[in-house]
Amino acid sequence: MKTCRDVIMGHRSLHPSVRDKAITDIRSALSDGIAFLASQNVPSAELTAELLLMDTLEKDRAWLYAHTDLKLAGTTLEQYFILLSRRANGEPTQHLTGYQEFWGMDFVVTPDVLIPRPETEHVIEVAIERRATGSGGGSARRDQPFRIVDVGTGSGCIAIALAKEFPAAQIFATDISAAALEVARHNAARNVAHSRIEFVECNLMDALLQQAQRFDLIASNPPYIALGEAESLPREVREHEPAVALFGGEKGTELYAPLIAQAAALLKPGGLLVLELGHNSAQHVSCLLAASEWASFAITNDLAGIPRVASALQS
């Protein structure tokens, strides 16, 4: 039978300070997990080690730090160190735990969907703010019934967050990937939003153009990375997240024009368009939204001062 030391010694990719030490309690496991990840230049080593140990033990952070002297079984250590090794080898933490928090909710994530980023929450914030101030078309009341489209829904995070904030809205969530839509459906069911979201497999909003209906709000975090930038991406992004959700073409901005053209055709007069912006795409999108079909154009910066969201009204 493998001992705790055998388990640790067996993971030759681990840092020697972890591999050669017979860890017996949570405090030591966490400390050496952090040291190992830091030695492998894994970003946010402390947070990552915590999350992986919490996932291994199926406990929350408060429990973890209330039981730092608890002795760990060899099988538990083996599971933890396997996760540490996989993270050091490039797998995203969210793929290892299976979840990512977004807008106060837990979302299941798989290699079939883009991992929700905190920056994307600005899309939700802009939609709420512009509706609340009356600069987003229609009634400022959140409980008024209106129609929303989330284009390229992926995990469903934008559609589900909007369903949470606008409880009377009817929402359509589109994606070109059938596998992504399965993940989104699962997340909608987990977060009790499935009854108001219709998932549609199509490119952009092609399927909706064939229907005689108009919308009050269209939101999207489209693929916006240039193909030539692939090698500059972090390894965990380049190797483990779906290319169809990452890359927007040779320049990275190619999807904005057809998306904006479709939005112009599908929004009601005064309807709101909210788009997440990629690196250096603000000027390109600004030019597209300077056309006569659009009014009240605005750019919203993220917390780092980077242009993150473009929004405009159908004139």
C-alpha positions, 0 to 999 in steps of 0.5 A: 500500500502506498504511504503518504510519502510514496504518493508525494515521491511519485509526483516527480513534477512536484517541487522537492519541498512538496515531494520530499515532505510527508505532509500530515495536516491541512496547514502543511498541505496548503503551505507546500501547495502554495510553494509548489505552484509559486515555484512553477510560476502559476499565477495567484498561487495562494488562491489556486492552492486554496481552491484546489484543496477546498475542492479536494476536501469538498469544504469552503474556505472558512472550514479550511482555516478552522481545521488547519491541524486536521490530519489528511489521509494519503488518498486525500493528499494524492488527489490534491497533489494530482490537481496541483500537478495538473495546474502546474502543467497548464490546466485551468483551475476552473477545469479542475474544480469544474466551476467559476463564480460569476455575478454571485452564482456558480457556473459549471465550466468545461473545455467546451466553453470560455471561462467567465471573466470578472471583466465580463460583469461590466456588460451586465452592469452597463445593461442595468445602468442604462435601463435604470437611467432610461438611456437603454430604451423602454421602461426603467423598471427591471420587472417590466417584460422585455426581450433580450438576446445574448449572442455567443452565450458559451457558459450562459453567464451573461444570459443567466445574469440578465435573467436574474436581474430582469425577472420578467424578461424573455431571453434568447441565448445563441451559440454556434457550438452545440456542446457549449449550449449543453453547458449553458442549459445545465447552468440555467437549470442550476441557477433556476433560469431555464424557464425564461431562456431559449437556447438557439444553435446558430452563428451570431443571430442568423436564426433570429433574423428569420423570425418576425420579432424584435428585441429590447436588449442585445448583449454579447461577449464575442470572440475578439482575439487575433489569430496572430496573438495565439502564442502570446496567450497564457498557456492555460487559455491557448491550450484549454479554452475553445478556439471558436470562443477566443479568436475573432479572425486575423485581426480579431475584430471581424465579428463586430461588423456582422454582429452590429449589422444584425443587431440593427435589424433586430432591435426595436427603436430605442433598443440597447446594444451592449458589447464587450470590447477586445484589446484595441477594438474600441476605435473599430467598434466606435466607427461601426456604431457612428452610423446613422442607425445608432445613437447615445454611443458610450464606452465604459472602462473596466477597473483597470481603465481599459475600454471594456464595453461599448453600448448604443441605442437603435435610433 
